[in-house]
Every structure is written in structure tokens, then in C-alpha cells.
Amino acid sequence: AMGVALDGAPGIWALAADSDGIDGSDDAAGAFVAPDTLARAGAAGASAAQALAGHDSYSFFAAIDDLLITGPSHTNVNDIRAVLVA
């Protein structure tokens, strides 16, 4: 949703992740959003609107290789959000 809201705005990158290294039953801790996220997704045939409607961010970010996969940390301290504005 952040990638859609930013719509390719230059100079803004973000990370959404979980400190336990997985999100629910998936192997990804989270994903990255970059200024070119929507463009790369479109080129890969992934639709942000469909991913949001289907609650399937995993497939969307997997299609553009922007998943953060760290492996389980076995601690669930907090959800992590980081935004860099350059």
C-alpha cells in the first residue's frame, strides 16, 4: 500500500519486517519498497492492486525479488518499519 501511495516518488525507500524473521507461516520477514517498485512489478506482471485486494503481498514482492528473508530469529520483539527519505 505504501508503494501505491508513493507512486514512484523519488528518493523514498522503506522496509516493513517482523523481528521474528518470519511473517505468520511464510519464510519472509518482510519486504522492501523502492521508488521503482511499481515499475518493476509491472514489468514482472505483478499487480499491486490485485495483491492488496487478495491480501497477498508475498507473491507481489517475490515477483520482484524484494522479500526480506532472514530465517527465524526465535524472538518476536516487535514489527519493524523504516523509511529513508533522501
Secondary structure as UniProt FT lines:
FT   HELIX           2..6
FT   TURN            7..8
FT   TURN            10..11
FT   STRAND          12..18
FT   TURN            19..20
FT   TURN            24..25
FT   STRAND          30..33
FT   TURN            35..36
FT   HELIX           37..43
FT   TURN            44..45
FT   HELIX           48..53
FT   TURN            54..55
FT   HELIX           57..63
FT   TURN            64..65
FT   STRAND          67..68
FT   STRAND          79..85
//
